[in-house]
């Protein structure tokens, strides 16, 4: 015997006389609201070169980008020197007095190949100050002017450079702000965040007590500029952001998500040093990120305009603020709305989450009292509402797994070049899952029980997020509160007219306003590989709007005869239509997103030469090598023992012809011998023998233990030997943009027992890294439609040698 059908009384929260008309009106209103919320996320229209001098012009900023992003300009390169000269000349032309900070920056743990040491770089930051009229502190606008080795870097971070130059022009030609404004163009961000680290560690203007930092980034080519990271206790900062930025898009949920991701920007050293500030970027179009396709022509000028409008507005807003008053003791909860940035104190997170949970309990009691559902059905509704929360993300993940299986080239892309059809396919598939679930259970459990169950899950998630990620709790708590209120009002109106429908639609508006933009922003933030996250939030939106969605279907309960047959026949139709839409959109994406010369297949290849043995290898990070890459690599192996500079992860590898390339020289300048305290000090000079981007030094395990190390005059951290990144190496360091005269390295070694005696031999592996495979023997250029992956090691040529002292 099956589960009995829901009784006639166990119906939804509204029973309008003209059900289809009511459904269409309510859904049209919610759709219009969602459209307004999503349109509000669009960047502003770019302004031309004839825009007023006091305003930001994307066209004027783009002229700077066209100058600096003509070719790759990694830190230490001649091209980067040219960019730096352009910055200095442009700032000088604005009447400023830019200075170059020439220093060595240290950032620990930035490269896995560094083993138990640090990554360093010689940096040359460009710093210019616009004096304030009566400063209470300073506003530091930060961007980096170096690019990765294979990319012109027009978006990353030419967009930030062009923005800051145009902002500087607008400020110098207008009224000066009250506070000082500092323009910081950092070097070696791509290598190790070392430019920002050097500024924080040693520049006179780096004072955390009276400074606000605004960092500008880009991880793509389009989309709105999102403020995705803040310092702690950000309530006052967010308030200024909401008032001063012309287009404030940012969420406390994004801050929580970013804290979970293994990503860093120049903002990180400032955060670590206790500075207050905001971090912003546009992130859509990430397929070109760090690739040769990141050119000035790839930029969306609307995104650049958004960057500039907000940067200029915030420079003026914080420039007029009493900086010491920005210190606070709590974070804000905030999110964008068509009316501006909504924000409230984070101290309300727990009270609101508890109130939502209590409200759902009251709704469950009222639902039973009104005879819309009994306790067993309410319990079933709660349990069964978990199904789409799991099934929709799983379905989205399976969809993308199938797509990647059919097109393996997507495996090394965060997003396809043309991701929109795939994103819509995920939403259509999520809709199909929800409608299937609802069609199967609605007549057996009842619309009211399922609606209460969905709101209960929202309230429960609000409590969980309040505990684990407070800044994201609003995504579940506020829709639960509003939905509960709408259902309670609808229950209290014992009429069959439009007002219960109005109450339900009003209750769903909060979920639409909060969750629809979140779904749209999650896709570019996490990529199609994590489309399950967007599917999960879309499911939350569906649960929040479930009482309104129910109006699309015939009344549940009590149908007999022809009405029952029609209800059963109508149930699967929406779900089937959504499933077909998902299939069609996936095919559209698959057919439309073809690889070509402008949208090439990403490939990653490196070359490594061991001068000790005279053997060379081709190497690749590709997990499933593309046909072009497969012509060079045919097996999997770890090269950590021979090339610790590259790291200890298994790579694809294949034999290569040895090139006539010299390894770095390592000269012994002084050896103290073993002192009375059992320590031995080696003073060495590491000197590159060819033009390179970086050099590395690694000390072999099993010999004397490295107690301390100094590189180019900077002390670097040393971890215990037992935690080395590879079995063969106990300490390592990597240095980017090494000076022509080489590096002085001082190692202090500790005596041990037997083979570990400090007087015993010390094996040191040195290596360098340059860029470009074209001149290597056996290399065949990539054909049309095959490109370079956006990797910091693409096109790397490394030469290694071992020295013993």
N, C-alpha and C positions, 0 to 999 in steps of 0.2 A: 504494500500500500504506500503510495507516494505522500509527500508532504502536502497537507491540505492547502488549497488556494486561500489567499487572503480574503477575509470577509469584506462585504460591501462597505462596512463602516471604516475599515482600515485603508483609508485612501490617503492622498497627498494632503498638503497643508492648504491647498486652495482648490475650489471646485467651481470655476467660472462657468457661466451658462454657455458661452461661445469659446470653447477650449482652444481650437486652432487659432482663432483671432487673438486670444489672450497670449498664447505662446509666441506667436509671431511678433506681437507688440513688445513683449518683455524681452525676447531675444534680440530684437532689432535695437532696443534701447541699450542693452548690454554690449551688443556688437559695435554700436556707435561709440560708446564709452571706451571700449577697447581700442578702437581705431584712433580716437583722440589721444589716448595714452601712448600708443605706439608712434603716432606722428610726432608727438612731443619729444620723442627720443632722437628724431632726425637732426643732424647737424644743420646749422644755419647756412643760408645761401652765401657763397663767397663774395667778398667785396673786391672791386677792381682797383687798379692802380690810382684811380682818380678819387678814391674815398677821402673824406676829410682827414686832415693831418692828425687829429686827436683820436681817430679810430684805427682799429687794426685792419689791415688789408691783406688777404690771402695772396693776392697777385703780387704785392710788393715783397712779401715774405718768400714767395716761390722763386723770385729772382735770385735771392741769396742761395736757395737750395740748388738751383741750376748751376751755380758757380761751385759749390762745395761738393756736390754729389756727382761729379763727372766720371769718377772711377773709384775703386776701393781705396780706402785710406786708413788702414789699421795703425794702431799706435806705433810710433817709431819709424814709419815709412816716410819717404820723401813727399808723397802725396799728402800725408797728414801734416807735414811741415807747411805745405802750401795752404792748406785749410786754416791752420793756425795764423799764418801771416795775413790771410784775408780777414779773419776775425779781428785781429789787432788793427788793421788798416780801417776797417769799417767802424769799429768802436771809436777810434781816434777821430774819424771824420764826423762823428756825432758830438764831438767836443769832450769826450771822456778820456781818461788816462789809464788805459788797460795795462795790466802787469801780467807777466808770465811767471807762474810758480813752477820752478824746476826742482823736482824732488823725487824721492823714491817712496812709492806707496806700497804698503803691505796689507794683503788681505788673506787671512788664513783659510785654508780648506776650499779654495775656489777651483782647483783642478785635481782630479783623482790621481793623476800621475805624479803629483807632488809628494806622495807618500805621507810620512809624518813630518811635514814641514809646512811651507807656506808658498803662496804665489806672490811675486813682487813685480813691479814695473817701474821703469823710469818714466815719469809723467811730466807733462808741461801743460798745466792748467792755465786758462786765460781768465783773469779776474778783473772786473771793472765795477766801480762803485758810483752810483748816482746819489750825491749827498742830499739828505732830507733837510727840510726847513727848521724842524725842531724835533729831532729824533728821540724816540723812546726805545729804539732798538732798530733792527734791520730785517728786511725781507730778502731772502736769498733765493733767486730763481736759478734752477740748476738744469742743465742738459749736458749731454756728452757729444763731442765733435768727432770722435773716432768711429770707424765702421769695422765690421768683421772683414776678414781677409778676402772674401770672394764677392762682396757686395758694395755697390756705391753708397748704400746707406741713406737714400733719399728720405725714407720715412723714419728709419732707425739709425741715427736720430737727427737726420737733417731737418726733419719737421720741427724738432725742438730748437735747433740752432736758428733756423729761419724765423721761428716764432719769437725767440728772445731778442734777435736783432731788430725785428719790427716793433716789439714792445719797447725796447730801449729808445728807438726813434720817437715813438708816440709820447713817451714820458719826457724825453729831453726837449721836445718841441712844445710841450704843454706845461701845465702847472706842476711844479715839483711837489711830490708827496711830503708828508710830515716826517716819515721815517726814511732812513737810508734804504736804497734798493741796490742790492749786489747782484751782478750778473756773473754766474760761474759756469764756464764751459770746461767740463772735465775731460781728461785724457784717460785712455786705457780702461774705459768702462767695460767694453766687450771682453777684454782680457781678464780682468780681476776686480773691477770696481776700484782700482788702485788710485785713480785720480781723486775721486771723492774721499777715499780713505786718507790720502795725503793732505787734502784740504782740511779735513776734520782734525787730523793729528798735528798739523803744524802751521796753519795760516793764521795771521793775526785777526782776521775777521771771523774766525770760527769760534763763536762764543754761544754756547747752547742756552745761556740764561736769558738772552734778550733777542732771540732770532726765531723767525718762522721760515721754514724751507718749503719751497714749491718745486717739485721735480716734474719734468716733462719727458714723456717717453712715447714710443709707438711700437706696437707689435703686429704690424699689418699695414694696410694701405687705405682703410676706409672705416666708416662707422662713427658713432658718437664718441666724444672724449669722456671717459668715465674716471671719476676719482675713486680709485679702487683700494687705496691704502692710506692710513692716517697714523699719526703717533697716538699713543695711549692718552686717555683723559681728553678726548677731542671735542667735548661739547661746545666750548667757545670757538674753536676753529671751524666746526661745522656750521655754527651760526653765521660767522662771517662768510663762509663759503656760500651758504644759502642766500645771503643778501647781496654779495658783491659779484658773484659769477653770473653773467647774463644768461647762461644756459647750464645750470647746475645739475649734472647727472652723476649720481653716486649713491651708493647704498651701504649701510652698515653691514648688510649681508655679504657684499663683495669684500669688505675688509676681513670678515671672518673666513671666507673662502681662500683669500690670498694668503692668509697666515698658515693655511694648511698645505700650500703648494711649495715645492722646492725651488722657488724663483727668487731672484734678488735683482735690484736695480741700484742706481747710485743713491737712492733714498735709504738703503740699508745701513751704510756706515753712519749716516746722520741719526737714524733711529737708535743704533747701538750706542751712540755717544750722548743720547738724551735730548736731541733736538726735537722741537715740535714742528709739524708740518703736514703737507698733503702730497700725494703721488697720483699723477693722472696720465692717461694714455688712451689712444684709440687702438682697437684690437681686431677689427674685422679685416678680412682679406689677408689672413695670415699665411696663405700658401707662398707668398713671395718673401716672407720674413727671412732675413739673413741670406738672401739669394741674389744672383746677378740681376734678377728682375726688379729689385727694389731701386728703381730709377725715378727721377723727377716726373717722368711721364706717367708713372703708375699711381701717383698720388691723387686722392680725392680732395680737391681744394675746399670742399665743404668741411671736411674733417680738420684741415689746417685752419680754416676760419674759426671753427669751434675752439681749437687749441688756443688761438690767439685772443679771441674774445674773452675767454675765461682767464687766461694768464694776465692780460692787461687789467681786467676787472679786479682780479685778486691782488695784483700788485698795488693797485690804487686802494682797494678795500683794506688790506692789511697795512698798506702804507699810511693810512689815516687812523689806524687803531692804536690804542695804548697797549703796546706789546706785552708788558708784564701782566695785564689783566687777562691774558689768554690762558694762563695757567689754571688748570681745573683739577677736579678729583673724580670725574666720571666720564664715561663715554656717552655719546648721543646715539639714539636710534633714528635713522633717517632714510628717506627714499624719495625718488622723484614722483611728482604728480603733475597733471596739466596746469595746476595753479601754482607750481613752484616746488621747492624742496620742503617736504614735510619732515619735521623733526621733533623729538621729545626726549626727555632725559632717560638715560638707560636705567635709572633707578626705578622706573615704572615697569620694567620688563617682567619681573616676577609678579607684582600685583595684577597686571593685565593678564598674564598667563593663567594665574589662579582664577581670576574672574571668568575667563573664558571656559575653564574646566567646570566651574560652578554653574555657569550659564547653560552649558550643555546638559548638566545634570537636571537643572530646572526644566529645560525643554523636554527631556525624556519623561520627567514626571507629568508635565502638562500634556504631552502627547498621549500618554496612557490615560490620563484623567479625561481627555476629550474623546477617548475611544478610537483614536487613530492607529494605535498599535498597543499590544500587550508587552509585558516584560520579556517573555521568551523571544518574541520577534525583535524587540529592541536589542537584546543581547545578540541575536543572530545578525542583525543589521550591522552591529559594530564589528563582529568577527569577519563577516563577509566583505565589509568595506576595505579590508586589508588586501583583498585579492587584486584589484586594479593597481594598488600602490606598488605591488611587487610585479605583477604581470606586464604592465605597460613599460617600465624600464627594461625588464628582461627582453621583451619583444623588440624594443628599440636597439638594444645591444646586439641581439641576434640578427636584426636587419643589417646593421653595419658590418657585422662579422661576415655575412654572406656577400655583401658588396665588396669588401676587401679581399675575400677569397676569389671573387671573380675578377677583381682589378687590384692585384697586389701592390701596385704603385702607390696606392693610398696609405699603405702601412707607415711610410715615412713622412707623411704630411699631417699636420695638425688638422687641417681642413682642406677639402678640395678647392680648386680654383674657383669653381662656381657651385657653392654649397647650398643655395636657396632651395632647389627642388628636393634635395635630400633632407633638409630641415623640415620642409613641409610634409615630406613623407613620414618622418618621425611623428609629427603632430597628427597626421591622418591615421597612422597606425595606433597611436595612443587613443584617439577617438574611437577607433574600431574596438579596441579592447574594452573601453569603458561602456560603450553601447551594448556590446555582447554581454558583458557582465550584468548590465542593468536589465537587458531584455530577458535574460534567463532567470533572474531572481525577483524582479519587480512584483509579479503577480503572486508569488509564493510568500515573500517576506513582507511586501508592502512598501510603497514609496516613502511613507513617513519614517518607517524604521530604518530604511537605507539612508535617508537624508540625515537622520539623527546620528547614525553610525558614522557617516562621512564627516560630520561636524565634530564628532567625538575624536576621530583620528586627528583632525586639525588641532583640536585643543591639546591632545596628548603630545603631538609633535611640538607645539608651542612650549610645553613644559620641558621637553627634552632639549630643545634648542636653548631655552633660558638657562639650562644647566651647562650645556656644552658649547654653545655659540650664541651668546646673548644678543649679539647684533643682528642675528637672523631670525630671532623668535617672532618678530612682527609678521613674518610671511605666513605663519600659521595662526598665531594668536588673534590678529585683527580680523581676518576673514571668518574665523570661528565666532568671534564676538558679534560681528555684524550679521552673519548668517543666522546665528541663534536669535538675535533680536528680531530679525525679519520674520522668522518662523513663529516666534512667540506672538508677534503682532497679528500675523495671519491667523493663528489659532484663536486669538481673542475676538476676531471679527467674524461673527456667526452669520455671514452673508455669502451669497454666491455671486456678488458683483465683482468689479475690477479691483477693489481696494486690497483684498488679500494678495492678489497677484502683484500689485504695486509694492506691497510690503516685502514680498519675497524677492522681487527684482532689486529693490533698494538694498536688501541684505546682501545680495550677491555682488553689488557694485564694488564693495571694498576688495573682495577677492579678485575681481577683474582688474581693478586699478593697480593692485600690488603684484599679482602673479603673472598677468599677461606680459608686462615689460620684463619681468624677471626671466621668463621663458626665452624671450627674444635675446636678452643679454647673455644668457648662459650658453647659447649655441656658439658664438664666437669666442667666448671666454674659455671654454673647455674643449671645443672642437667636436667633430662628429664622433670621434672615438669614445667620448663620454656623453653622447647624446642621451643616454639613459637619465642623466641629471635633469635635462630639460623635460623629458617625458614624465619624470616623477613630479616636477612642479606643475606641469600641465594637468596631471591627474589631480593634484590638490585643487587646482582651479575648477576642474569638473566637479569635484566633491562639494566645493563651496557653492557652486551654481546648480547643484542637483535638484533642488525643489523647483527651479525654473525650467530646467531641462525636461523634467517630468511632464510639463504641460504639452510637450510635443506629442506625447503618446496618449492613447485612449485612457479613460479612467480605469484604474486597477481595482479589481474586486467586484463581484456581483454580476459579471457579465454572463449571459446565457445565450444559447442559440447562435444566431447570426452575428451578434455583437462579439461574442467570445471568439468565433472563428476569425472575424476581421482583426480582432486584437492580436490573436496569435500570428496571423499572416503579416500584420504590419510590424510586429516586434523586430524581426531580423533585418528589415529593409535598411534602416539607417546604418547598422553595423556593417552590413555587406557593402553598402555604398562607400563607407569610409575605408574599408579594407581594399576595395578596388582602387580608390583614390591613392592610397599608399603605394600600391603596386605601380600604378601609372606614373606617379611622381618619381618613384625610384628609377623606372625605365627612362623617364625624361632626364633625370640627373645623369644616369649612366651614359646615355647617348649624347647629351649636350656637353658634358664635361670631358671633352676629348683633349688629349695631350698634343701639343704642336709647338712650333718655334717660340711662340709667345707664352705658352703654358707647358713648359717641358717636364718630362719625367725626372724626378730628383734622383741623382746618383751620388754616392760618396766614395772617394778613393784616396788612398794615401800611399806614400812610398817610404820605405825604411831601409837604410843601409847600415850594416854592422861592419865597421872597418877592422875589427879584431879578426873576423873570419873572412872578410871580403864578400859576404853573401848579402843579397838584397831581397826584399819582399814587397809585393803589393798587399795592401791591407784595406779593409772596408768595414764600416759599422753596419752595413745593410744586413738585416736579419734574413731577408729573402732577396738575394742580389738580383738586380735587373739584368736583362740580357747583356747590356754593354758591360756592366761591372763583372758579370760572370765570366767574361773573357779574360779577366785578370786574376780572379780569386776562385779557388775550387775546393777549399776545405776550411774547417773551423779550428782555430787554435788560440791560445793565449800567448802574447808576446811580452808579458810583464817582466820576464827575466832579461830579455834582450833590450827591450825598449820601455822602461818604466815611465818615461815621459808620456807615453800614450795611455797608460792605465792597465788595469789587470782584468778587464772584461774580455771574454772570448770574442774574437774577430774572425771575419772571413779573410783568408790569406792565400797567397799563391806566389810562386817563384818569380823573381824579376832579375833583369840583367843589371850588374853592378855598374853604377855611374862613377865617373871620376870626380868625386866630391870629398873635400877634406873634412875631418871631424874637428870639433873644438879642441883647442889646446888647454891643458891643465898644468900649470907650472907651480912647482913648490917654491915659495918665497921664504918660508921659515918653518922649522920643526923644532919645537922646544924640548923634545924628548920627554920621558916620563918624570914628572916632578915628584916631590916628597908626598904630595897629597894623592898621588896615583893618577894625575891628569896629564894629558898630552895635548898640546895645541899645535894645530897645523894651520899655516897661513898660505893660501893658494890664490892663484890668479886664473880665472876662467876666461879664455879669450876665443871668440868666434873667428873662424878662418874664412868665412864667406858671408855675404849679406843675408841675415836671418832676422826673423821676427821674435824668436825666443830662444833661450838656452835653458838646460836643466842639468842638475847635479844630484846624484843619488849615491848613498853610502850603503855598501853591501851588509846584509845581516850576517851574524855569526862571527863578526870581528869586534873590535872595540865599539863601545856604545857612545853615541853622540849625546853629549850632555847639554851643550849649547851651540848655537850657530849664529854667525853674523854675516850678512850678505850686503855688499855695497854700503857698509856702515850701519845697516839696520839689523837689529836683533830680530830673529824670527823664532816662532814657537817650535818647540821640539816635544813630540809625544813619546811616551814609553815605547821601547822597541817592540814589546809584545803586541802592539796594536797597529803594526805596519800595514799599509794597504796591499802589499804583496809579500809573499814569503821570502823573496830574495833581497829585499831592501828595507833598511831600518829607518832611514831618513832621506828626505828629498826636498828639493826646492826648485821652482821654476821661475825664471825671470823674463819678463816681456820687455821689448824695446831696449835691449842691452846697449850701453854706450860703446863707442868705437874702441875705447881703451880697455874694454873688458871689465870683469867684476872681480873684486877681491872678496874671497870667502874665508872666514875663520871658523874652524871646527875645533871644539874642545871635546876630547875623548876621555872616557873613564876606563881605568884598568879593571880587568876582570880576572877570572881564574883560567888558567891553561890557555886554550886557543883564543880566549877573549882578552888577553893581556893587551893593554894600551900600546905597548912597545911593538906588538905584532903588526903584520902588514894590514893596511887598510885598502880595500878595493873600492874605487870610486868610478861610477859610470857617468859620463857626461854625454850630452846630446844637444843638438840644436834643431830648429824648425824654421823652414822657409816655405814659401807658397808658390805653387805653380808646377804642373807636371809636364808642360809642353816640351821642354828640352830634354826630358829623360829618355834614355834608350828603350825602345820597345813600346813607347806610349803612342796610342792612336787617338786623335782628337774625337770628341763626342760628335755623333751625327746630329743633324737637325732634329729637334724634338726631344733630345736628351740633355738634361741640364745638371746643375750642381746643387746638391742638397744644402739647406741652410744649417750647416754645422760649423763649429769653431775649428774643426780639424779637416774639413774638406780641402783637397789639393795640398795637404801638408807633405813636405819632404823633410824627413829627419835623418840625421847622420849621427851615429853613436860610437863611442870608444871607451875602453876601460883603462884606468890608470891604477897603479899600485904604489903605495908609499909605506 
